[in-house]
Amino acid sequence: MSSEGELKSVGVHVIIMLLHPESLGKAVDALRAGTLTPAAYVHRLCDRIATVEPVVHALVPEPDRRRRLLRSTREDPPANLWPDELPLSGVPIGVKDVFHVAGFETAAGTAVPPDLFAGPEAPVVRRLCDAGAVVLGKTRTTEFAGHAPAPTRNPHDPAHTPGGSSSGSAAAVASGLCPLAIGTQTGGSVIRPAAFCGVVGFIPTPDRISTDGMVPRSPSVDAVGLFTQDLAGMMMACAVTVPDWTQVEPPKSTTVGVPEDVVERASPDAAAVFQGQVDALDDAGMAVHRVDAFADLEAVDDWHRVLTRGELARVHHWFEEYRAHYRESTAEAIIEGRDVTDADLEAVREKRSDVRSMVHDHMKDAEIDLWVTPAAAGPAPRGLAETGTSSMNRPWTFAGLPALTIPVGRKDGLPLGIQMISQHSMDEQLMSWATGIADMLDGGC
């Protein structure tokens, strides 16, 4: 069933099999109530992995995964003795294979020897495990969270990409292999695959979740992100992973901004669906203002490229010795980054705060609470050679702003998402606004 031709022959039956509801909130409730034991949950998910993984390839292969997970459940206290401060006890999570996890090798989707970038366990993983979660396994990533694709397929249609670079995390959550997974974003590596796979993806303000303990791509831009199937689960995940996360009451009124300079990058089909969503928000009484968000969007793209490739080249100081192990697109990015001087890097790092201030000023002038855009330029492209463009996400990532996508709408049987972006450090408010928008759009979140 691994070839595209074989997948076509079974069509919708494969797609139905690959998609499965796996709500984080429902799992937590069942585990706490004792109606679902940790061991039974392990067996259920491992049985599903055995069915789904031969098609989706979301997880890094692991021998004896079931045995390891069952051993971890025996080490945990019984469900009725779990204290309240362990909100995720017994919940298996997916971890993008750029994060270091105790007891696991970090391969980062590459043939480069992993000893070169080994390190201590990531704090975000430790926070999740301290909350009672268990690591289901590593999820597949593009090489070094870049452009060279992973073998992961989109569970909505295996002939299409799941997006990248957090390919496995998005596909694992969409397939019901785990109710929560973590990933990273340097351009659009959480928001885009979440949209392509029809799940919720969230990037908090950078540094609210530590990037320590992971293989960096561009340390100045890298951010940790989360994947769940619904917003309620995302709020539970944020309460564990984001220090000092607080609940915010929904606002009485909200004004959304449509950044016309960004939205014009969407495909005609995606733009048409998005326009319908904006019309629905308008009809529901939400104020909608259309303004440009960036003074020069192409310049922002250029600065992002210079910064991320320049820093990538410096991270991979071992490149010449192990060049033969790299895939072509990764090697090309590193070679390009070598031409970036230290002075260039310093100048473009300063541009990030300038761009952020400009976006904030535009929001203030137009009295905008948050921006809304398509989460991707269109539905997941056909084929696995590319993971899609990050054009809808990259400018906000460069500016260091929090972003969230929820699944709303479909095109040609593939999911679409709507992306929401707020001001720096307004993560809780963004989540609150997103809840109201989801209700208005009937996004099922």
Secondary structure by P-SEA (a helix, b strand, c coil): cccaaaaaaacaaaaaaabbbbbaaaaaaaaaaccccaaaaaaaaaaaaaaccccccccccccaaaaaaaaaaaacccccccccccccccbbbbbcccccccccccccccccccccccccccaaaaaaaaacccccbbbbbccccccccccccccccccccccccaaaaaaaaaacccccccccccccccaaaaaaabbbbbbcccccccccccccccccccccccccccaaaaaaaaaccccbbbbbccccbbbbbcaaaaaaaccaaaaaaaaaaaaaaaaabbbbbbccccccaaaaaaaaaaaaaaaaaaaacccccccccccaaaaaaaaaaaaccaaaaaaaaaaaaaaaaaaaaaaaaacccccccccccccccccccccccccccaaaaaabbbbbbbbccccccbbbbbbbbbcccaaaaaaaaaaaaaaaacccc
